[in-house]
Amino acid sequence: MSASNSTDRTNVTMAHADSRSKGLARNWWAIAIRAVLAAGLAIGIFRGSTYTLATLVLLFAAYVAADGVAAIVAGLLRMKRGEFWQTLIFEGTLNLFFAGAILVWPAIVATAFVGLASIWAVVTGAALLAAARRTCEAYVQGLLALAGLVSIVWGLLMASIGPTSDSAPDTVGWWLIGYALSFAAALLMLSCVLQRQYNQSAWCSE
């Protein structure tokens, strides 16, 4: 009897994991959008070589807000389908909170911005790692974890050896470019894998 119950619980757990993976694959486009937003941030900073610190901070806040909206929209769509949505809504809400905190503090100095950005990066990275643990496919799990680690490592490095109050805006800009390009690459690889998985699933169901 106990062996049967254990088997049933295992089957239910595997079914839930499979459902989450299919839901993630179905929303590959949302991850692609977030990759494009991160790449857009890097390109925007790179092309604007004369940006002041205030401009860089506002650009980053705009990116974080747009990324948050994309995460919340994807989370709401998953909620409507009865799929796992809590992590996306949490991450999106955190992004909007962070962007709002910057926008109401327009005279933010480099040190304070570095502190806020570091905390944001570590927390959002942890959310991605939590999402990776709920995925059953090893390659999808690995790419989700990679995106989470990129965010966490950048946040920790930003806090320990990142720009200070004496740093030039260019220094802050290159730190943001480094994060944006790395994060965009991880998300782009993930979205491509998920799109292929979704297309294969759709083809098999026909």
N, C-alpha and C positions, 0 to 999 in steps of 0.2 A: 504493500500500500504506500509506504513512504517513498519507495523507489519510483512508483508511478507518479506521485505528487511532485517529486523532484524533477522528473522528466517533463511533466506538464509545465512547471515553472520555467525550465530551461527553454522549452519551445516558445512560451509566451515572450520571454526575454529576447530570444532571437527574432521573433516576429516583430517586436517593437523596434529593434535595431534595424531590421530590414526596411521597415516602414519609414524610419527617420532617414535612412540612406536614400530611399527613393524620393522622399520629399526634398532632400538636399539637391539631388540630381535634377528634379523638376524645376528648381529655382536657380539653375546655373547662371541664368541671365542676370540675376541680382548680384551675384558675385563678380560677373564680368563688368557690370556697371561700376561696382566699387573699385575694381582694378583700374578702369578708365579714369575714374575720379582721382585716384592716387597718382597715376601717370600724368594727368593734367596738372596736378599741383606741382610736380617736379618740373614739368616743362614751363609752367608759368613763372616759377621762381628763377629758373635758369635763364629765361629770356629777359627777365627784368633785373639786369645786373645792378641797377642804381636804386633798388628798393631800400627804404628805411626799415628799421625794426618794426615800427608800427604797421607798415604795409605788409610785412612778412607775417606778423601775428594775425592780421585781419584775413590774409589769404588762407592761412592755416585754419583759422576759425571757420571760414566759409567752406573749406574742404571737409572739416569734421562735421559741420552741420549737414552738408549734402550727403555725406556717408551715413550719418545717423538717420536721415529721412529714408535713404535706400534700404537700410537695415529694418526700419520699422515697417515700411511697405511690404518687404518680403516676409516679415514676421506676421503681419496681419493676413496676408494671403495664405500662409501656412496654417494660421489659426482657423480660417474659414474651411480648410480642408481637413481639420482635425489632426494636423501634424504638429510635431514639437516646434514651438514658437518662442518659448520664454527667453532663450539666450539672445535671439535677434532683437527682441523688444528691449531687453535689458541693455544690450550694447548700443542700440540706437538712442535710447533715452539718455544713457551716459554721454554719448557724443553731443546731443543737443544741450545737455546741462553744461558740458565743458565749453562748447562754443558760446553759450550764453554768458558764462562766467567771464570769458575774454571780452565779449562785446560790451559788457557793462563796466569794464575796467580798461578803457582805451589807452590810459597812460601806463600800462603794464611795462615793467622793466624786464630786461633779459633774464635776470635771476629768477624772478617770480614766474615768468613764462616757462622757463626750463623746468621748474618744479611742478607746475601744473601739467605740462606736456608729458613729463616722466611718469607721473601718477596715472594719467589717462592711458598711456601706452601699455603700462604693466597690467592695469585692470582689464583693458580690452583684449590684450594678449591672453590673459588668464581665461577670459570668456571663450576665446577661440579654442584653447586647450580643452576646456570643459566640453565644447561641442565635438571636438575630435574624439573624446572618450566615448561618446554616444554613437559613433559611427562604426559599422562592422567591416567595411572594406578597408584593407590595410593601406592601399595607395591613397585613398581619399583621406583616411585618418592621418596619414603621414603629411600630406599637403596642408591640411587644416592645422596640424601641430606646427608645421614649418611657419605658416603665417603668424600663429600665436607666438612662437619663439622669436621671430623677427621683431614683433612689436615689443615683447618683454625685454629682449637683449638691448634694443635701441633705447628703451626707457631707462634701463639701468645704466647704460653707458652715458646717456644724456645727463643723468643725475650725478654721475661720478666724475666724468671728465669732459662734460659738455660745456657750452658757452657760459660765460660769466657776465656780470654787469659791465665789464670792461671790453667785452668781445665786440668786434665789428659786425654790422648786419650781415656781411658776406659770410661770416663764420656760422651764424645762425641759419642762413639760407642753405649752406652746404649740408648742415646736419639734417635739415628738413628734406632736402633732395635725397640724401642717403636713405632716409626712412621711406619716403614715398616710392622710390624706385624699387627698393627691396620688397616692400609690401605689395606693390603692384605686380611684380614678377611672380610672387608666391600665389596671389589671388588669380592671376591670369592662367597659370598652370592648373590651378584647381578648377577654374571654370571650364577649361578645355577638356579636362578629364571627366567632369560631371556632364558636360554636353554630350560627349561621346557615349557615356553610360546611359544618359537619357534617350539618345537616339537609338541605341541598341535595344533598350527596353521597349520603346515604341514600336520598333520594327518587329520584335518578337511577339508583341501582343496583336499584331495585325493578322 
